C-alpha cells in the first residue's frame, strides 16, 4: 500500500474540475513540502494561490467574495501532484467580452481528452465584470510596453548582484534569508506572471480569428514567430555563441570530446588561454542564466549554476551543429516573415477599418505580452534561484554534519519544520530518508491528467512502466497541435531527461515528454520538436517560434508510441507527425 503524500490541499467542491495541463510543465514531479509552502501556508493560502487570485481581481474576472478565504482554489496538490483548477480558469472565457470557456480550454489545455462540459451556474453571468474585463482588454491592445515587468526584472538582477556571501552566514541566517526573500517578492512576482499570462491570450485570439476569416488559418503561427526579446530563448542565443568558441579552439574541442561529465572542472583546471577565455564567458553566462534548469520552480532541483555540466552538455550539442542552425539567424528570418505577412493581411482588411485596426493592435500587443509572459516567469525563476543558493549552502553543511542525506534534502522540510530542524535536527534523520523514498515511489506512479471532484485513491494509480501504449506503425499519423510552422524529416530521438542530451545529434527530431527552459538549447540542433503535452501558450511553442524550429505539441504519448530511431516527418503547420519508417 502506498503511503499518503506529505502535503495535500483541501480541494474545492464548488470549482471541481482539475487538470495537469500546463502546470505539468511547471511541476512535472511530485511537489515537495517546501514548495508546497507557497501553495498553502499556515493560513490556508500561499503566494501561488494569491497570485492567481490577485491577477483575476486585477483583470476583473472575479471578486474576492466569490472565493473562499481559507481554501486553495486555483492550485491543488493531491496524491503528490500539482493541478490547475480548470473550472475557475474557464471563468475568464465565460465573462470576457467576445470569448467563451472553450477559448480558455484551447489556449491553456490543448486537446486534452475527457474535458467536461462547462455548466453555467447561478451568479456566473456578471455584466459588470464583463465591462471591467473589456476595459482591461482595451489596455492590452493599446499599451506600448510593460514598465512594471521591466522594473521587476531590474530588481531581480540587482538581487543577484547583491547576493550575500552565503558561506559566511549561519544556518539560521541562511534560512531567514530564504524566507524573507520569498515573503518580500514571491506573491508580487507571481501575481504579475499570471496577470500577463492570461492577457497574452487576447492578441492570440484576435490574430487567429482574423487569419481564419481571410482564409489563411495557418498564418497565425507565422504571425506569432520571431517576436524577439523572449527571455526563455535568450539562453540558447548565448549558448550558441559559446558553442562557436568551442569550435574555434582545438583545446576546447578536445575537452568536449571527452564527454560532459566533469567537464566544468576539467576546463577550470586547464592552463590554455582559449579555455580560460571560454570559462570567463561561461561564468558571465551563469550569472545571467544560471537560474535555469530542469523543473526550475522546485527549489530542490539542480540548475545550470548549481550543476554547470548540465549547461555544458547543451553547449556540446550546439558546437556540433552547422552554422545554418544559428538561432539568431533563424529568429531574424522569422521576424522578417512575420512583418511581411502582417502587412499582407492588413492590406486584405482595407475595406474593414475597424477589423484592420484591431488586427494591427493585436499584432503589436503580441510583441509586448508574449515576451512579457516569458519575462515575468524568468523574474520568478531568478527569485527562486537566490532562495535555492542560500539553501544549497545550508544543505552542504548539513551533509557534512551528517544531518542531511543529500544537499537538496532541505526541500523535504516545510517552513515550520525548518525552524524545528535548526533547533534539533536529530528527530528528522529518519524522516528525511523516508520522504526521499516516498518521493521516488510517487514519481513512478502515473497520475490522472484531469479529474472532476477527486483524483481517486493513489493505490489505484498504475505504475508508469506498466501503462500499456500501442506503438505506431509505418505510415501512421500521430495528431498533435501545430506549434511552429515548417516541415522537417529526420530520425526521432526520444529524450525523456534534459540532464543528458547526448543522444540527440544535429538534424535529429527531438521527441520529449514536456519542455521547460532546460530543454530549450536542445531545440537548436534539432530539426524539429515533438512534445507529449502542451498548448498555444506552452513553453515549447513560444521558444520554438523564436528559434525557428518546426514544433508539434499535445502529441499524446508520443515519447511512448514513437520508438527511438524511427524516421518521422513533422508538420508544424498541421500538427501531424507521420511515421515514415520504423527502426
N, C-alpha and C positions, 0 to 999 in steps of 0.2 A: 504493500500500500504506500502511495506517495505521500510524504509528509506535507502538511499545509505550508503554503508560501509564507515568507517572513512578514510581508506587508500587504495590506488589502484596503481598497476603498469601499465605502458603502454605495453601491450602485444605485442610480436613480431609477425609480419605478415609473415616474411621470415621463421622463425622457429616456426611453428604454432601448433604443437601437444603438448598438456599439459596433465599431469596426476597427480592424487593424490597418486598413488602407491609409496611406500617407504617414501615419505615425509609426508604421513598421520600418520606414526608412530612418526615423529618428531614434527609435528604441527597438532595434531588431532582436535584442537579447532580453532575458528577464530583468526586471527593474530591481536594483539593489536598494537596501534600506536608506542609504544616504541620499541617493537621487530621489527616492520617494518623498523625502522631507520637503521637496519643492513642489510636489503634487498636493500633499495633505500634511499640514503641520499639526501641532498640538491643538490649535483652534479649529481644525477641520478643513481649512483652506490654505493652500500654499501659493507661492508665486506663480506657478504654472497655471493653476486654475484661475487665479485672479487676473492673469494676463489675458486669457480668453474673455473673461467677463468684462474687464475694462475696455477691451477692443470692441466688444459688442455694444457696450453702453456708448462709446465714443462714436461709432458708426451710426447708431440709432436703431439697432436691430431689436434690442430688448431694454427693459428697465429692471433695476435691482429687485423690485418687488416680485418679479416673475420667477426668481430663482431662490432656492433655499439658502440661508446664510450659514449653514453648518454642514453642508454636504457637497462634495465634488460632483459636478455635472459634466463639464466638458471633457475631462480626462478621468479615466478609471483604470485602476490596476487590479486585475483579478486573475487568480491562478498564475501569478508571476508576470503576466504580460500587460503592457500598456495598450489601452484602447481609446479611440476618439468617440465622442458621443455624436453620432450622425444625426440623431433626432434634433438636437439643439442647433447643429450646424445648418441643417436644412431651413431653419427659420430665416436665415439671411435671404435665401432664394424666394421663400414664400412672401416675405414682407417687402422686399426690394422692388421698386418700380421696374416693370419690364422683364422681371425674372421669375423663375419658378424653382421649386425644390429640386427638380430634375437637373437644373443647371448646376447646382451645388454638387449633386451626385457625380455629374460628368467631370466637373473641374477638379474635385478633390479625390474621388474614389474610383474613377475609371469605370470599367465594365465588370465590376465585381458581381458574381452570380449570387442569387438569393436575396437581393436587396428588397426589403418590404416596401409596400406602398406607403406614401406619405398621406396621413389622415389629418384633415383639418379639424381641430378641436375648438370648442368654445373659447373665445379670447384670442385666438391666433390671428384673426383679422384686425389690424390696427392701422387705420388710415393715417393717424397722427404720426406713427413711427415710419410709415411708408414715406411720408413727406420729409421727415428728418433724414432718412436714408438717401432720398433724392437729392437733398442739399449736399450731403457728403459726396455723392457721385458727381455732382457738379464741380466740387472742389477737385476731385480726382482728375477730371478732364481738363482742368484749367491751371493747376499748379505747375509752375515751371521746374520745381525741384523739391527736395525733402530736407530742409535745413536741420531739423531735429535729428534725422538719421545720421547726417554728416557730423553733427556735433557729438553725438554719442560714439561715433567711430573715433573721433579725436580723443574723446575721454578714455576709451578702452586702449587706444595706442599709448596714451600717457600713463595709464595704469601699468602697462607692460614696461615702459621706460622707467617708471618709479618703483619697479619691483624691489622689495627689500632683500637684504642678504638673509635668506631663509636659514642658512647654516648657522647663523649667529643667534637665532631665536629659540626660545624654549618650546617644549611641546605644547604648553598652554597657549603661548603666543601664536604658534602656527595654527592651532585650531581656532583661536579667536580671530585671526586674520581671515581664515576661510569663511567663518560665519558672518563676520562683519561685512566683508566684501560682498557676499551673497545678499545679505539683507539690505545693503545700500543700493545695489544696482539691479538685481535679477528681475524683480517684478516689473520695473520700469522698462528694461530692455526687451523682456519677453512680451509685454503688452504691445510695444511698438512693432515687434516682429509679427505678431498675429494680426494687428491692425493693418499693416501694409500687405501681408499675405492675402487677406480676404479681399482687399481693394484691388489687388493685382488681377483678380478675375474679371473686373469690369472691362478694361480695354480689350482683353482677350475675347470676351463675349461679343463686343461690338464688331471687332475685326472679323471674327468668324461669321457673324450674321451677314455682314456686307459681302464677304467673299462668296458665300453661298448664294446670295441674291443676284450677284453678277455672273454666276455660273463658273466661278473659279474656287471651289471649296479647298483645293489643295494649296492654294496660295497663302492661306492663313499661316502655315508653318514657316514659310519663307519670310513673311512679314514680321515674324517674331524672332528671327535669327540675326546673328551678327549685331546685337544691340550695343555691345561694348561695355566696359566698366562693370563686368559681372564678377563679384568677389570670388565666387566658387570656381570660376575659370582661371582667375589670376595665377594661382599656384602652378598650373600647367604651363602657362606662358613663361614663368620664371624657370621652371624645371627644364623646359626646352633649351633655354639659354645655357643652363648648367650642363645639359647633355652635350651641347656643341663644344663646351670647354673640354669635356672628356674626349670627344672625337679628335680634337686638335692636339692632344697630348699622348704620345706613346706610353708614357709612365702611368697616366691615369687609365688608359685603355687596359694596360696590363693588370692593374689592381682590380678594375671592374670585372675583368675576365675571370678572376679567381672566385667570384661569387659575392653576393651582397652580405652574407653572414660575417660579422666582424669587420665590415668594410670601413665604417666610420673610424674605428680605432686604428686600422692599418693606414688610412690616409693621414691621420693626425700624427702618426709616428714617422711619416716619410720626410726625408730631407730635400726632396725635389722641389724646385721653385714653382713649377706649373701645378704641382699637387698642393702646395701651400696657397697658391692663388685661388685654386678651386675651393679649398677649405674655408678661406676667408669669405668667398662669395656664398658658400653654403651656409656659413654662420649667419650672414645677413639674411639669407632666405629663411632660416629658422626663427629669427627674431620676428619677421613679418608673418610667417605662415606656419610656425611650429605648433600652433594650437590645433591644426587639422589632423585628422586621423580616423581610424575606424570607430564607429559608434561613439562619436566625439561628444555627445551630450552626456554620456555616462562618465562620471569622474574616475571610475576605476580603469577606464580604457587607456591604452597607450596612444600617444600622439607622435608626430614627427619630431618634436623636441625631446620627449622622454625616450624615444626609440628611433634615433636618426637613421638606422639602417632601413626602416620602413620607407622613408623618403628616398634614400639612395637606391632602393630596389626599383622604384618607379622611374627614377632618372636613368637607371640602367636600361630599362625598356626603351626609353626615348633616344638614348645615344645610338641604338641600333636602327633607328628609323631614318629614312631618307629625307633630304631637305624638303621634298614635296609635302611632307607631313607637318610642316611648320604650323602650329596652331594660330599664330598671329596672322599669317598669310591667309589661312582658311577663314579666319574671323573677318578680315578685311574684305575678302571676296563675298562673304555672306552679307556684309553691310552694304556693299555696292548693289547687290541684287535686291536687297530689301528696299533701298531708296528708289531704284528703278521701278520695281513692281508697285510700290506705294503710289508713285506719280501716275503710273499707268491706270490703276484702278480709280484713283481720284479723278482722272480725266473722264473715265466712263460715267462718273456721277455728276457731271456738269449740269445736267438737266434737273438735278435734285439738290439744290444748295444746302438744305438742312442736313440731309444724309451725308453729303460730301463733307460738311463742316464737322459733323460728329465723327466721321471716319478719320479725318485728319487729326482731330483732337485725340482720338484713341491711339493712333499711331505714335504720337508724341508721348502720350501717357504710358504706353508700354515701355518706352525707353526710360521712363522715370521709375515706374513701380516694379517692373520685373527685376532690374538691377537692385532696386531698393529693397526688395524682398530678400535677396541674397546677402545684401549688406547688413540688414537687421539680424539675420541669422548669424553672420560672421561676428557681429558685435557680441552676441550671446556666447558664442564659442570662445572668443578671446577672454571673456569674463571667466568662464568655466576653467580655462587653462590656468589662469592665475590662482584660482582656488585649488586646482589639481596640483600645481607645482609646490604649493605650501604643504599639501598633504603627502606628496611624494617624499619630501624631506622627512616628515613625521613618520611615514611608513618605513623608510630606510632605517631610521633609528630603532624602530620597534622590531624590525627583523634582526638587527644586530643584538638587541637586548633579549631576543627570543620570545617576545610577546605578540608578534605578528607572524603568521605562517608565510605571508607574502607581502611585498611592498604595498600592493593595492588592497590589502585587507581592510583598510580604512573605510572603503565603500560598503562594507558589510555591517557597519555600525550606523545607527541613527544618530541624529544630532544629540539627543539626550544621552544615548549610550556612550558617545564620545567623551562627554563630561564624566560619566561614571568610570570609563576606562582610564582617564587621566588620574582619577583618584585611586583606582585599584584595578590594574589590568588582569590580575590573576583569574577572576571568575570568567573571563572572556576567552581563555585559551582554547577550551574545547568547543565553545560556541562558534568561534570563527572557522574552525576546521569543519564543523558540521554544516555551517552555512555555505561554505565553498563547495562542499559535496552536493548540497541541495541545489545550488546554482547550476552545477554541471548536470544534475539529474533533470531539472526542468528544461534545460537547453536542448535535451534530447526528445522532448515532447512536442508534438505538432498541435499548436493552439488553433482554435477555430478562427477563421478570417473575419467573421462577423457573427453576431448573435442578437437576439431580442430578449430582454429580461435577465437572462442568466447565461453564463458561459458553460454551465454544466459542471459535472464532477471531474476534477483533474485526473482521477483514476481511470476515467473513460477515454482520455486523450491517447491516440496512438503514438508510438514512437516514430520519429521522423524516418528512420531507416526501415520501418515496417510498412510505410504508406506505399501502396501499390500504384504505380503510374504506368500507363500504356505508352511505350516508346513509339516514336514516329517511324514511318516507312518512307521509302523513296517516293518522291513527288507529292508527299503530304504537305499541306499548308497549315502552319500554326498562325492563328489570327491574333494580333495584338492591337494596340492603339498607336497610330502614327505619332512619332515624336519629333524627328528632324528629317527633312526631305532628302532624297537621294537613294540610289540603288547601289548595293555592293554585294559582291560574291566572294566567298573565301572559306577557310577552314574554321569551324566552330571550336572555340576553346572555352570550355566550361570552367569558370573560375569562381569558386564559392567563398574565397577568403582573400581580401586585398592585401593581407600580410605577405603573401608570396605570389607575385605576378609573373614569375619566370617562365611559366608555361606559355605565355602569350608572346608570340613573335609578331613583328611588323607585318601588317596585311591580314592578320587573323581577325576573326569576328568574336568579340567578347560577349559571352553569354553569362550573365550574372544574376544572382537572386534579387538584389536591390543595389542601389548605389548611394553612397554619401561622398563627401569630398575626398576621402582617402582613395576612392576608385577613379577620380577624375583624371589623374595622369595616365591611367591605362587607356583612356579614350584616344589619346594622341596617336599611339602606334597602331591602334585598331582600325580596321576598315569600316566597321560598323559595331553597333551595340544593341544587344537584345536583353531585356530585363523582365524578370518574372512579374513584378508588380510595378505600379506607377500610374500617374495621371498627368494631365497637362501642366500642372504646377509642380511636378516632382523634380527632384534634383537632376536626375538623369537627362530629362528633356531640356531643361534650361541650359545645362552645361554643354550637351551635345550640339545644341544650336549655336552656341558661341564658338565651339571648336570645329564646326562644320562636319560632324560625323553623322551619317545616317543612323537613325535610332528608332527602335520599336519597344514600347513598354507595355505592361499588362499582358505579356505573353505568358499566360498562366502555366506554371510548372515547366517552363522552357528548359531550366537547368536540369530537370529530371528526365524530360522527354527527348531532348536533343542530345545524342551522345557526343562526347568529346571526339573531335576528329572528323565529324561529318562535314561535307561540303554543303553550304547553305547560301541562299540569296536573301538579302534583307531589303525590303522595300519600305523606306521611311515615309513615303507618300501615302501608302495604303495600309500600312501596319501588318503586311503579310511577310511571313518568314517561310520560304519554300525550301524543302529538303531536296537537294539535287542528288546527292548520293550518300550512303552510309559508309562509315569506315570499315 
